[in-house]
Amino acid sequence: MLPPPSHQSFERLAHRGNLLQLVELRWLAVAGQLLTILLVDQLLDVPLPLREMLALLGLLALFNLASWSRTRLSVPVVNGELFAGLLVDVAVLTGQLYYSGGITNPFVFLYLLQVALASVLLRPRYVWAMVVATSLAFAALVHWHRPLGEGAVALSDDYIGGLLVCFMVCASLLVIFIGRISRNLRQRDASLAQLRQRAAEEEHIVRMGLLASGAAHELGTPLATLAVILGDWSRMAPFAGEPELREEMEEMQRQIGRCKTIVAGILSSAGETRGDAPVETTLHAFLDRLVADWQRSRAAARLQYHRDGVDLPIVSDTALQQMVGNILDNALEAAPGAPLRLEAQWDEETLTLRVRDHGPGFPAAMLDRLGTPYQSSKGMPGRGLGLFLSVNVARTLGGQVTAHNVPGGAEVVITLPLSALLAGDDADEDEDDDGR
């Protein structure tokens, strides 16, 4: 399976698309300026330095051709290139305004278009640099420009100062609010992407649940047959007289019993997060039983277990037990024979479980995509589903699963709100207290 495109790849594609948009917009600017110059000169009979202004348009057209050719290259487009292109637009616009009245020309506020484009396309440091560049060009046109004809009206210093302040305020507000709107849109897109990813994962879990329940139904008969055969063998004289064979057969019977328990659990729960018949217990008893059951079925495993917290009444949660068991199994497979450590601690709101192993640790790529199906550090196809299911169970209970490498191994941390496990009466009392 090919790796998904990286954030840098998407950013490069976006920059290339933005450069193409600027090329198209610049052709519109060339056509619009040419039409405006001809109309003002011919219809309004306002004398303009056509040679200089048309030369500027020619330079802008040549630059746009070069920009279009640049989009055909395989070299990635960066923010600096887009900023440089906008600076060229500002320079040409400044030259046109210089030859046509400076700030008395009503088209002077086209500078705001460049600021708006920069706010959408560029990073903040480039955006504010564009505000400074356009403000300096605006201020320069106050002192250096060619008046439009001999009867041009001179503007007062107060009016010019107010005009400059108005321009800077408008440019700054454009940057601030376009930036906020863009940030809100990015957050919305990120939220939608997360929802789509979660919907896809939940659909994957439903398919896995259907397959698991079907497989569990089919496995019941052969497991029962194997149990009967092993029982018959254990009573046969050739096997009864061999202690080592008898011990191995007893281990096989235990493992078959474990398989039958797992199959029965799949068929009874059928994908439900909480059991059909919830059992009230305490947090100490639940965790102790969880650890004892896991160690009993994995006799060769060495687990160091420690818990720290005041005992609380909870509802026994099969999904949580399976989730912790999956993570312990992953740790055992990552470092077979090495001791594992499970630490449980909690306060009034949060339960935190830490599973640490002495294996090789997680690859960096797997840490970036923790909980994605078929991502395994063991190099075996089709693995990684245990951690995927654990992440989704924790998410369903309102918590999360994180992982990181530590010196000499790796650590997986499960964080859950205790409200997802508390017994019903206590939860109701907490809600009543909150209501009061």
FIMI-774631 format. One line per 5 residues: number of its first residue (from 0); their letters; for each residue z, x, y of N, C-alpha, C. Coordinates in steps of 0.2 Angstrom, whole numbers. Layout:
# residues N
NUM> A> Z:X:Y:Z:X:Y:Z:X:Y; ...
END
This chain:
# residues 436
0> MLPPP> 0:4:-6:0:0:0:0:4:6; -4:3:11:-5:7:17:1:6:21; 3:11:25:9:10:30:7:6:35; 12:2:38:10:-2:44:8:2:50; 4:-1:55:3:3:61:9:4:65
5> SHQSF> 10:10:68:16:12:72:15:9:79; 21:10:82:21:7:89:17:11:93; 16:18:92:12:22:96:4:20:95; 2:18:89:-4:15:88:-6:9:92; -1:4:92:-2:-2:96:-3:0:103
10> ERLAH> 2:5:106:1:6:113:-5:10:115; -8:14:110:-14:17:112:-20:12:112; -20:7:108:-25:2:108:-24:-2:114; -18:-4:116:-17:-8:122:-19:-4:128; -18:3:129:-21:7:134:-28:7:135
15> RGNLL> -31:7:129:-39:7:129:-41:0:131; -38:-5:129:-40:-12:131:-39:-13:139; -33:-10:141:-32:-10:148:-37:-6:152; -39:-1:150:-44:3:153:-51:-1:154; -53:-4:148:-59:-8:149:-58:-14:154
20> QLVEL> -52:-17:154:-51:-22:159:-52:-20:166; -49:-14:167:-50:-11:174:-57:-9:176; -61:-7:170:-68:-6:172:-72:-12:174; -70:-18:170:-73:-24:172:-71:-27:179; -65:-26:180:-63:-28:187:-66:-24:192
25> RWLAV> -67:-17:191:-69:-13:196:-77:-15:197; -81:-17:192:-87:-19:194:-87:-25:198; -82:-30:197:-82:-36:201:-80:-33:209; -76:-28:209:-74:-26:216:-80:-23:219; -84:-19:216:-90:-16:219:-95:-21:221
30> AGQLL> -96:-26:217:-101:-32:219:-98:-36:225; -91:-37:225:-88:-41:230:-88:-37:237; -87:-31:236:-87:-27:243:-94:-26:245; -99:-25:241:-106:-25:243:-108:-31:246; -107:-37:243:-108:-43:246:-105:-45:253
35> TILLV> -99:-43:253:-95:-44:260:-98:-39:265; -99:-33:264:-102:-29:269:-109:-31:271; -113:-34:267:-120:-36:269:-119:-43:273; -114:-47:271:-113:-53:275:-111:-52:282; -106:-48:282:-103:-46:289:-108:-43:293
40> DQLLD> -112:-38:291:-117:-35:295:-123:-39:297; -125:-43:292:-131:-47:293:-130:-54:296; -125:-57:294:-124:-64:296:-119:-65:302; -114:-61:302:-109:-61:307:-111:-57:313; -116:-52:312:-118:-48:317:-113:-43:319
45> VPLPL> -109:-41:315:-103:-36:316:-106:-29:314; -107:-24:319:-110:-18:317:-105:-14:312; -107:-12:307:-103:-8:302:-107:-1:300; -103:4:299:-106:10:297:-109:10:290; -115:7:289:-117:5:282:-118:11:278
50> REMLA> -120:17:281:-121:23:276:-115:25:273; -110:26:277:-103:28:274:-100:23:269; -100:17:271:-97:12:267:-101:11:260; -108:11:261:-112:11:254:-111:17:250; -110:23:253:-109:29:250:-102:29:246
55> LLGLL> -97:26:249:-91:25:245:-92:20:239; -96:15:240:-97:10:235:-101:14:229; -105:18:231:-109:22:226:-104:27:222; -100:30:225:-95:34:222:-90:30:217; -88:24:220:-84:20:215:-88:18:209
60> ALFNL> -95:16:210:-99:14:204:-99:20:199; -100:26:202:-101:32:197:-94:33:194; -89:32:197:-82:33:194:-81:28:188; -84:22:190:-83:17:185:-87:18:179; -93:21:180:-97:23:174:-94:28:170
65> ASWSR> -91:33:173:-87:38:170:-81:35:166; -78:30:169:-72:27:165:-74:23:159; -80:20:160:-83:16:154:-85:21:148; -88:27:150:-89:32:145:-83:35:142; -77:35:146:-71:38:143:-68:33:138
70> TRLSV> -70:26:138:-67:22:133:-71:23:126; -76:26:126:-80:28:120:-77:34:116; -73:38:120:-70:44:116:-65:42:112; -63:46:107:-58:45:102:-51:47:105; -51:51:110:-45:53:113:-41:47:116
75> PVVNG> -34:47:114:-30:41:116:-30:41:124; -30:35:127:-29:34:134:-21:34:135; -19:37:140:-12:37:142:-11:34:149; -4:32:150:-3:29:157:-5:33:163; -5:39:163:-7:43:168:-14:42:170
80> ELFAG> -19:41:165:-26:40:167:-27:33:170; -23:28:168:-24:21:171:-21:22:178; -16:26:179:-13:27:186:-18:30:190; -21:35:188:-26:39:192:-32:35:194; -34:30:189:-40:26:190:-38:21:196
85> LLVDV> -32:18:196:-29:14:201:-29:18:208; -27:24:208:-27:28:214:-34:29:217; -39:30:213:-46:30:215:-48:24:218; -46:18:216:-47:11:219:-44:11:225; -38:13:226:-34:13:232:-37:17:237
90> AVLTG> -40:23:235:-43:28:240:-49:25:243; -53:22:238:-60:19:240:-58:13:245; -54:9:243:-52:3:248:-49:6:255; -45:11:255:-43:14:261:-49:16:265; -54:20:262:-60:22:266:-64:16:268
95> QLYYS> -65:11:265:-68:5:267:-65:2:273; -58:2:273:-54:-1:278:-54:3:284; -54:10:283:-55:15:289:-61:13:293; -67:12:289:-73:11:293:-74:4:296; -69:-1:294:-70:-8:296:-64:-11:299
100> GGITN> -60:-7:304:-55:-10:308:-48:-8:306; -47:-5:300:-40:-3:298:-36:-9:296; -30:-10:299:-25:-15:297:-27:-22:301; -32:-21:305:-35:-28:308:-40:-31:304; -42:-28:298:-46:-31:294:-42:-35:289
105> PFVFL> -44:-42:288:-40:-46:284:-40:-44:276; -44:-40:274:-44:-38:267:-39:-32:266; -35:-30:271:-30:-25:270:-25:-27:264; -24:-33:263:-19:-35:258:-22:-35:251; -28:-33:250:-30:-31:244:-26:-26:240
110> YLLQV> -23:-22:245:-18:-17:242:-13:-20:237; -11:-26:238:-6:-30:234:-9:-31:227; -16:-32:227:-19:-32:220:-18:-26:216; -18:-20:219:-17:-14:215:-10:-14:213; -5:-16:217:2:-16:215:3:-20:209
115> ALASV> 0:-26:210:1:-31:204:-2:-28:198; -8:-25:198:-11:-23:192:-6:-17:189; -4:-13:193:1:-7:191:7:-10:188; 10:-16:191:16:-19:188:15:-21:181; 9:-24:179:7:-26:173:5:-21:168
120> LLRPR> 2:-16:170:-1:-11:166:3:-4:165; 7:-2:170:10:4:170:17:4:169; 20:10:167:27:11:167:31:11:174; 37:9:174:40:9:181:39:14:185; 40:21:183:39:26:188:32:26:191
125> YVWAM> 27:24:187:20:24:190:19:18:195; 23:13:193:22:7:197:25:8:204; 31:11:205:34:13:211:30:18:215; 27:23:211:23:27:214:17:24:217; 14:19:214:9:15:217:11:11:224
130> VVATS> 17:9:224:20:5:230:20:10:235; 22:16:234:23:22:239:16:23:242; 11:24:237:4:26:239:1:21:243; 1:15:241:-2:9:245:2:8:252; 8:9:252:12:9:259:10:15:263
135> LAFAA> 9:21:261:7:26:265:0:25:267; -5:22:263:-11:21:265:-11:16:271; -7:11:270:-7:5:275:-4:8:281; 1:12:281:3:15:287:-2:20:291; -6:24:286:-11:28:289:-16:24:293
140> LVHWH> -18:19:290:-23:15:294:-21:12:301; -14:12:302:-12:10:308:-14:15:314; -14:21:312:-16:26:317:-23:29:317; -26:29:311:-33:31:310:-37:26:307; -42:24:311:-47:19:309:-52:18:314
145> RPLGE> -58:15:312:-63:14:317:-63:6:319; -62:5:325:-62:-2:327:-69:-6:326; -68:-12:324:-74:-17:323:-77:-19:330; -82:-15:332:-85:-17:339:-81:-15:345; -84:-16:351:-81:-14:357:-75:-19:359
150> GAVAL> -76:-25:357:-71:-31:359:-66:-32:354; -64:-27:350:-59:-27:345:-52:-28:349; -48:-33:347:-41:-34:350:-36:-29:347; -33:-26:352:-27:-21:350:-21:-25:348; -18:-23:343:-12:-26:340:-6:-23:343
155> SDDYI> 0:-27:345:6:-24:348:9:-20:342; 13:-15:345:17:-11:340:22:-15:336; 25:-20:339:30:-25:336:26:-29:330; 20:-31:331:16:-34:326:14:-30:321; 12:-24:322:11:-19:317:17:-17:313
160> GGLLV> 22:-16:316:28:-15:312:30:-20:308; 30:-26:310:32:-32:306:27:-33:300; 20:-31:302:15:-32:296:17:-27:291; 18:-21:293:20:-15:288:26:-17:284; 31:-20:287:37:-22:283:36:-28:279
165> CFMVC> 32:-32:281:30:-38:277:26:-36:270; 22:-31:271:18:-28:266:23:-25:261; 27:-21:263:32:-17:259:36:-22:255; 39:-27:258:43:-32:255:39:-36:250; 33:-38:251:29:-41:246:27:-37:240
170> ASLLV> 26:-31:242:24:-26:236:30:-25:232; 36:-24:235:42:-23:231:44:-29:227; 43:-35:230:45:-41:226:40:-42:220; 34:-41:221:29:-41:216:31:-37:210; 33:-31:212:35:-26:206:41:-29:203
175> IFIGR> 46:-31:206:52:-33:203:51:-39:199; 48:-44:201:47:-51:198:42:-50:192; 37:-47:193:32:-46:188:35:-42:182; 39:-37:184:42:-33:179:47:-37:175; 51:-42:178:55:-46:175:52:-51:170
180> ISRNL> 46:-54:173:43:-59:169:40:-55:163; 37:-49:164:34:-45:158:39:-44:153; 45:-42:155:51:-40:151:53:-47:147; 53:-52:150:55:-59:147:50:-60:141; 43:-59:143:38:-61:138:38:-56:132
185> RQRDA> 40:-50:134:41:-45:128:46:-47:123; 52:-49:126:58:-51:122:56:-57:118; 52:-62:122:50:-68:118:46:-66:112; 41:-62:113:36:-60:108:40:-56:102; 45:-52:104:49:-49:99:53:-54:95
190> SLAQL> 56:-59:98:60:-64:95:55:-68:90; 49:-69:92:45:-73:88:42:-69:82; 41:-62:83:40:-58:78:45:-57:73; 52:-57:75:57:-57:70:58:-64:66; 56:-69:70:57:-76:66:51:-76:61
195> RQRAA> 45:-74:63:40:-74:58:41:-69:52; 44:-63:53:46:-59:48:51:-62:43; 56:-65:46:62:-68:42:59:-74:38; 54:-78:41:51:-83:37:47:-81:31; 44:-75:32:40:-72:27:45:-69:21
200> EEEHI> 50:-66:24:55:-64:19:58:-69:15; 60:-75:18:63:-81:15:58:-84:10; 52:-84:12:47:-87:7:46:-82:1; 47:-76:2:47:-71:-3:53:-72:-8; 59:-73:-5:65:-74:-9:64:-81:-13
205> VRMGL> 61:-86:-10:60:-92:-14:55:-91:-20; 50:-87:-19:46:-86:-24:49:-82:-30; 53:-77:-27:57:-73:-32:62:-77:-36; 65:-82:-32:70:-87:-36:67:-91:-41; 61:-93:-40:57:-97:-45:56:-93:-51
210> LASGA> 53:-87:-49:51:-82:-55:58:-81:-59; 63:-79:-55:69:-77:-59:72:-83:-63; 72:-89:-60:75:-95:-64:70:-96:-70; 64:-95:-70:59:-96:-75:60:-91:-81; 61:-84:-78:62:-79:-83:69:-80:-86
215> AHELG> 74:-82:-83:81:-83:-86:81:-88:-91; 77:-94:-90:76:-99:-95:73:-96:-101; 68:-92:-100:64:-89:-106:68:-84:-110; 73:-80:-106:76:-75:-109:82:-78:-113; 84:-84:-112:90:-86:-116:90:-86:-123
220> TPLAT> 84:-88:-126:83:-88:-133:83:-81:-136; 79:-76:-134:79:-70:-137:86:-66:-136; 89:-67:-131:96:-64:-130:101:-67:-135; 100:-74:-136:105:-77:-142:103:-74:-149; 96:-73:-150:94:-70:-156:97:-63:-157
225> LAVIL> 96:-59:-152:99:-52:-153:107:-52:-154; 110:-57:-151:117:-57:-152:119:-59:-159; 115:-64:-162:117:-66:-169:115:-60:-173; 109:-56:-172:107:-51:-177:113:-45:-176; 115:-43:-170:120:-38:-169:127:-40:-173
230> GDWSR> 128:-47:-172:134:-49:-176:134:-48:-183; 128:-50:-186:127:-49:-193:127:-42:-195; 124:-37:-191:124:-30:-193:131:-27:-193; 135:-30:-188:142:-27:-187:146:-28:-194; 144:-34:-197:148:-35:-203:145:-32:-210
235> MAPFA> 139:-29:-209:136:-26:-215:140:-19:-217; 141:-18:-223:144:-12:-225:142:-5:-223; 135:-4:-223:133:2:-220:135:4:-213; 135:-1:-209:137:0:-202:144:0:-201; 148:-4:-205:155:-5:-204:158:2:-206
240> GEPEL> 155:6:-210:158:12:-212:156:18:-207; 152:17:-202:151:22:-197:154:21:-191; 159:24:-189:162:22:-182:158:23:-176; 154:28:-176:149:29:-171:144:24:-170; 141:22:-175:136:16:-175:140:10:-173
245> REEME> 146:9:-176:149:3:-174:151:3:-166; 153:8:-164:155:9:-157:148:7:-152; 143:10:-155:136:9:-151:134:1:-151; 135:-2:-157:134:-9:-158:138:-13:-154; 145:-11:-153:149:-15:-149:147:-14:-141
250> EMQRQ> 144:-8:-139:142:-7:-133:136:-12:-131; 131:-12:-137:125:-16:-136:127:-24:-135; 132:-26:-139:135:-33:-139:138:-34:-132; 141:-29:-129:144:-30:-122:138:-31:-117; 133:-27:-118:127:-27:-113:123:-33:-114
255> IGRCK> 123:-36:-120:119:-42:-121:124:-48:-118; 130:-47:-119:134:-52:-116:134:-52:-108; 133:-46:-105:132:-46:-98:125:-49:-96; 120:-48:-100:114:-51:-99:114:-58:-99; 118:-61:-104:118:-68:-105:122:-71:-99
260> TIVAG> 127:-67:-96:131:-70:-90:126:-70:-84; 122:-65:-83:118:-65:-78:113:-70:-78; 110:-71:-84:105:-77:-85:108:-84:-83; 115:-85:-86:118:-91:-85:119:-92:-77; 121:-86:-74:122:-87:-67:116:-89:-63
265> ILSSA> 110:-86:-65:104:-87:-61:102:-95:-62; 103:-97:-68:102:-104:-70:106:-109:-66; 113:-107:-66:118:-112:-63:117:-112:-55; 116:-106:-52:116:-106:-45:109:-108:-42; 103:-105:-46:96:-107:-44:95:-106:-36
270> GETRG> 98:-100:-34:96:-98:-27:101:-100:-22; 106:-104:-24:111:-106:-19:115:-100:-17; 117:-100:-10:121:-95:-7:128:-96:-9; 131:-102:-9:138:-103:-12:137:-107:-19; 142:-106:-23:142:-109:-29:142:-117:-29
275> DAPVE> 140:-120:-34:141:-128:-34:148:-130:-34; 152:-126:-37:159:-128:-38:163:-122:-35; 164:-122:-28:168:-117:-25:175:-116:-27; 177:-110:-28:184:-109:-30:188:-105:-24; 194:-108:-22:198:-105:-17:202:-100:-20
280> TTLHA> 202:-94:-17:206:-88:-19:208:-84:-13; 210:-78:-14:212:-74:-8:207:-68:-7; 207:-65:-2:202:-59:-1:204:-54:-5; 211:-52:-6:213:-47:-10:211:-48:-18; 212:-54:-20:210:-56:-27:203:-56:-28
285> FLDRL> 199:-58:-23:192:-58:-24:189:-51:-24; 191:-47:-20:189:-40:-20:191:-36:-26; 197:-37:-28:200:-34:-34:196:-36:-40; 194:-43:-41:191:-45:-46:183:-43:-46; 181:-42:-40:174:-40:-40:173:-33:-42
290> VADWQ> 178:-28:-40:178:-21:-42:179:-21:-50; 184:-25:-52:186:-25:-60:180:-27:-64; 176:-32:-62:170:-35:-66:165:-29:-66; 164:-26:-60:158:-21:-59:160:-15:-64; 166:-13:-63:168:-7:-67:168:-9:-75
295> RSRAA> 170:-15:-77:170:-17:-84:163:-16:-87; 158:-19:-83:151:-19:-86:148:-12:-85; 151:-7:-82:148:-1:-81:153:4:-82; 154:5:-89:160:9:-91:159:17:-89; 153:19:-88:152:26:-86:153:27:-79
300> ARLQY> 154:22:-75:154:23:-67:161:25:-65; 161:29:-60:168:31:-57:168:29:-50; 172:24:-49:173:21:-42:179:22:-39; 180:24:-33:186:25:-29:186:19:-25; 191:15:-25:191:8:-22:198:8:-17
305> HRDGV> 197:6:-11:202:6:-6:201:0:-2; 206:-4:-1:206:-10:4:212:-10:9; 210:-12:15:215:-12:20:215:-18:24; 220:-22:24:220:-28:28:225:-34:25; 227:-38:30:231:-44:28:227:-49:23
310> DLPIV> 231:-51:18:227:-55:13:226:-62:16; 220:-65:15:218:-71:18:215:-76:13; 216:-82:14:213:-87:9:206:-88:10; 202:-87:5:194:-88:6:191:-92:1; 185:-94:1:181:-97:-4:177:-92:-8
315> SDTAL> 178:-91:-15:175:-86:-19:167:-87:-18; 164:-82:-16:156:-82:-15:153:-78:-20; 149:-81:-24:145:-78:-29:140:-73:-26; 137:-76:-21:131:-72:-17:134:-65:-15; 140:-65:-12:143:-59:-9:145:-55:-15
320> QQMVG> 147:-57:-20:149:-53:-26:142:-50:-29; 137:-53:-29:131:-50:-32:128:-45:-27; 129:-47:-20:126:-42:-15:130:-35:-16; 137:-36:-16:140:-29:-16:139:-26:-23; 138:-30:-28:136:-27:-35:129:-23:-34
325> NILDN> 124:-26:-31:118:-23:-30:118:-16:-27; 122:-16:-21:123:-10:-17:126:-5:-21; 132:-7:-25:135:-2:-29:130:1:-35; 126:-4:-38:121:-2:-43:116:3:-40; 114:2:-34:109:7:-30:113:14:-29
330> ALEAA> 119:13:-27:123:20:-26:123:23:-33; 125:20:-38:126:23:-45:119:26:-47; 113:22:-46:107:25:-48:105:31:-44; 107:31:-37:105:37:-33:109:43:-35; 115:42:-38:119:48:-40:123:47:-46
335> PGAPL> 119:46:-52:123:45:-58:128:50:-60; 133:48:-62:138:53:-64:143:55:-59; 141:54:-52:145:56:-47:150:50:-45; 156:52:-42:160:46:-40:157:43:-34; 158:36:-34:157:32:-28:163:30:-25
340> RLEAQ> 162:27:-19:168:25:-15:167:18:-12; 171:14:-12:171:7:-9:177:6:-5; 176:5:2:181:4:6:180:-3:9; 186:-7:9:186:-14:12:191:-14:17; 189:-16:23:194:-17:29:192:-23:33
345> WDEET> 197:-26:36:195:-32:40:200:-33:45; 198:-37:50:203:-39:55:203:-47:56; 204:-50:61:205:-57:61:198:-60:61; 192:-56:63:186:-59:63:181:-56:59; 181:-50:57:176:-47:53:178:-43:47
350> LTLRV> 174:-44:42:175:-40:35:170:-34:35; 172:-28:34:168:-23:33:169:-19:27; 163:-19:23:163:-15:17:159:-9:17; 161:-3:15:157:3:15:157:6:8; 150:7:6:149:10:0:146:17:1
355> RDHGP> 149:22:-2:147:29:-1:145:32:-7; 140:36:-8:138:39:-14:137:47:-12; 135:51:-17:134:58:-17:127:59:-19; 122:55:-17:115:56:-19:112:60:-14; 105:60:-14:101:63:-10:100:60:-3
360> GFPAA> 102:54:-2:102:50:4:95:46:5; 95:43:10:89:39:12:84:42:15; 77:42:14:72:45:18:72:41:25; 69:45:30:69:42:36:65:36:37; 59:36:33:55:30:34:59:24:31
365> MLDRL> 63:25:26:66:19:23:72:16:27; 75:21:31:80:19:35:77:15:41; 71:16:43:68:13:48:66:6:46; 65:5:39:62:-2:37:68:-4:32; 74:-3:33:79:-5:29:79:-13:27
370> GTPYQ> 79:-15:21:79:-22:19:72:-24:17; 67:-20:18:60:-23:17:59:-22:9; 56:-27:6:55:-27:-1:50:-21:-3; 51:-19:-9:48:-14:-12:48:-7:-8; 53:-6:-5:55:1:-2:61:4:-5
375> SSKGM> 59:9:-9:64:12:-14:64:19:-13; 70:22:-13:71:30:-12:70:33:-19; 69:29:-25:69:32:-31:62:33:-34; 57:31:-29:50:33:-31:47:29:-37; 50:23:-38:48:19:-43:45:12:-40
380> PGRGL> 39:10:-42:36:4:-40:40:-2:-42; 40:-7:-37:43:-13:-38:51:-13:-37; 53:-7:-35:60:-7:-34:62:-8:-27; 68:-8:-25:70:-9:-18:72:-16:-17; 71:-21:-22:73:-28:-21:80:-29:-20
385> GLFLS> 84:-25:-24:92:-26:-23:94:-26:-16; 92:-21:-12:94:-20:-5:91:-25:-1; 85:-27:-3:81:-32:1:85:-39:1; 87:-41:-6:91:-47:-6:98:-46:-3; 101:-40:-3:108:-40:0:107:-41:7
390> VNVAR> 102:-38:10:101:-39:18:100:-46:19; 96:-50:15:95:-57:17:101:-61:16; 105:-59:10:111:-63:9:116:-62:15; 117:-56:17:121:-54:23:119:-58:29; 112:-58:30:110:-62:36:111:-69:36
395> TLGGQ> 111:-72:30:112:-79:29:119:-81:30; 124:-76:28:131:-77:30:133:-75:37; 128:-73:41:129:-72:48:131:-65:49; 130:-60:44:132:-53:45:126:-49:45; 127:-42:43:121:-38:43:123:-32:38
400> VTAHN> 118:-28:36:118:-23:32:115:-17:35; 119:-11:36:116:-5:39:117:1:34; 113:6:35:113:12:31:112:18:35; 115:23:33:114:30:36:116:35:31; 113:41:33:115:47:29:121:50:31
405> VPGGA> 125:53:27:131:56:28:131:63:25; 135:68:27:135:74:23:137:73:16; 132:75:12:133:75:5:131:68:1; 128:64:5:126:58:2:124:53:7; 125:46:6:123:41:10:128:35:10
410> EVVIT> 128:31:15:133:26:16:130:20:18; 131:14:15:129:7:16:135:3:19; 134:0:25:139:-4:28:138:-11:28; 142:-15:25:141:-22:25:146:-25:30; 143:-29:35:148:-32:40:147:-39:40
415> LPLSA> 152:-43:39:152:-50:38:157:-54:43; 155:-59:46:161:-63:49:165:-67:44; 172:-66:45:176:-69:40:176:-77:40; 173:-80:45:172:-87:46:168:-89:40; 163:-85:38:159:-87:32:162:-87:26
420> LLAGD> 168:-84:25:171:-84:19:178:-88:19; 181:-90:24:187:-93:25:187:-100:21; 193:-101:18:194:-108:15:193:-113:20; 190:-119:18:189:-125:23:194:-127:27; 200:-127:25:206:-130:29:207:-125:35
425> DADED> 207:-118:33:208:-113:38:203:-114:44; 196:-114:41:191:-114:46:191:-120:50; 193:-126:47:194:-132:52:199:-131:57; 205:-128:55:210:-127:59:208:-122:65; 204:-117:63:201:-113:69:197:-117:73
430> EDDDG> 193:-121:71:189:-125:75:193:-130:80; 198:-133:77:203:-137:81:206:-133:86; 208:-127:84:211:-122:90:206:-121:95; 200:-119:93:195:-118:98:194:-124:103; 194:-130:99:193:-136:103:198:-137:108
435> R> 205:-136:106:210:-137:111:210:-131:116
END
